[in-house]
Amino acid sequence: MLFLLFVVGFLSPFSSATESFNKHIIQSVNVCEAAEAVSAFRESEFFSTQECQIKSLARIDSNDKMIWVATSFSLGDVKAPHTRPLGLYFSAKAAAEFYLNGYLIGRNGHPSGDAEKETPGVMDTVLYLPSEILKAEHNQLSIKLSSHHNIMRFEPVVQRLIIADYMSPQNMVLRHYLPTFIPFGILFIGFLYSLYLTISRVSMDLQLLLSTFSFAVLVQLILEVSRGVFAYTYPFHDIRMLGILLMSACSGGCLLLYMARKFSINWKITFICISLGLTVAGMSAASALEDKTILAFMVPTGISVCLGIYAAIRHNTGATAHSAALLIFLLAIILKPNEFLDIYFYYFIAALFVFFLILQTYAYKTEQRQRIVEQTRAQRLQLALDDFQQNQAPAKIKLNQAGKIEWVNSEQICYCKGARDYVEIVFSERPNVLYNERLSALENELPSTFLRVHRSYLVNKRYIQSLESAQSGGGVLILTTGEQVPVSRRIMPSVRKVLS
């Protein structure tokens, strides 16, 4: 299922590019804030008076007041042929009322000069433009706006005003974001994998930072795409954008902490405090929320690049690869800052996350192999020490037989064979004797030079001459005395490892 989503996401940019979509983007309008406009909006001449100004959509301000905006268009402005009815797409943090050639064609909420009387409209809406009202030339479009419930007043009120083929505004947004299924799938799988490694205590702190990083980006992407999933009223838009800002700051912080932990700088607290101060200063200097969101991620990324270069100069393993990847990512954002909160950004960040995950996994595997080598060396050293200590002062065991107690040096024992509640001890140069205890009890008394090779056999490694494999999967030990001792299939790998 996820693979199909990847394929659909990959092919959707090509399908949307080939699909014809008629549209006319309105970029500037007449704006009138005078009270007289309420009664005079039907007269197109009113919007050419000194009381009204031509402004771009981004400069329209209807916060805490009601205004009128107007524009004109011709059907020739919309690309032909018109195979579907036309619609007016309106995205704004406002309540609005729409008039086409003097006729009311719809409302989005209920605009009012009084905050208590205003009913907030949805963020993205579309209105059908009736063909019987449309004219070939000079169609007059007038919109009454009010915005009393905005949480953040520094963001543009009107974001989009388009005349295009009629369809759901959510479908238009989803069609744009459909390719994000690919990075979403990558980040989701990577998040689960990092979480699994964290729970398994594999490089726990680094994996936890990577999983938190991917989770923050996933939430940010979900908040982005949510605009095309359901229609929400415009006050929620500010909450959504604040959530995106928070997730951007969180992912940037995780990236910075990952680099600081990865390369083990000695001045972590000072470094993090300075980085936090620079990030907050950069966000405060930006006026638009989108710029704040960009800086919340770019500043920590830039600092991480500097940290990676510093670590590379100090010849830290992996620092060059990390700093190079971050530098490419940072340049990609700088070259296209307007596409930071878009598909472009999520593809790059998914690639960056996968790259870091691969490097981290490779470093872990290398560390694991090195640890195994060191453990093997330690085991061999311990065996050598045990052999040396045994030669210097051989361990003795107490034997009770025929009413007398005898102490026997363990180095004289060739092997021991267990049989229920007693053990037959086989010596190299004297007759065998019975030991009235279980094999496990005797094993605890014997030194580490004795090796358990079978459920019923303990062998002194000093007397092992060779190891031969058996068809059953087990083996046979050939002793210097000429005797043979079986090796069980389960214990065979460990015996082979000890003797190698």
Secondary structure, DSSP 8 states (H G I E B T S, - for coil): -HHHHHHHHHHHHHHHHHS---EEE--EEEEE-STTHHHHTT-GGGGGSTTEEEEEGGG---BTSEEEEEEEE-GGGS-S---S-EEEEEEESSEEEEEETTEEEEEESB--SSTTT-B--BSEEEEE--TTT--SS-EEEEEEEEB---S-SSS-SEEEEEEEE---HHHHHHHHHGGGHHHHHHHHHHHHHHHHHHHTTSSHHHHHHHHHHHHHHHHHHHHHHHHHHS--BHHHHHHHHHHHHHHHHHHHHHHHHHHHHHTT-TTHHHHHHHHHHHHHHHHHH--SHHHHHHHHHHHHHHHHHHHHHHHHHTT-TTHHHHHHHHHHHHHHHHH-GGGTTSHHHHHHHHHHHHHHHHHHHHHHHHHHHHHHHHHHHHHHHHHHHHHHHHHHS--EEEEEETTEEEEEEGGGEEEEEEETTEEEEEESSS--EEESS-HHHHHHHS-TTEEEEETTEEEEGGGEEEEEE-TTS-EEEEETTS-EEEE-TTTHHHHHHHH-
